[in-house]
Amino acid sequence: MFPEYRELITQLKTTDHHFTRLFDQHNALDQKIKNKENHVEPGTPDEIENLKKEKLHLKDQLYAILKKASGAH
């Protein structure tokens, strides 16, 4: 996710608690979605779709933080 911001992500994960929390939530949701899609955990298509929407919302928040921290507009 966001390979062009790899160094900035590493920096923010050590300095920005909010960013780290969002990043960890995003990764946890990603794993949960994979588990449900691969039938490791039970899940309906609607549940999976809702989790994907939540993950996308987190990704949008992370991207906004990255853009602001990098000075990009």
Secondary structure, DSSP 8 states (H G I E B T S, - for coil): --GGGHHHHHHHHHH-HHHHHHHHHHHHHHHHHHHHHTTSS---HHHHHHHHHHHHHHHHHHHHHHHHHHT--
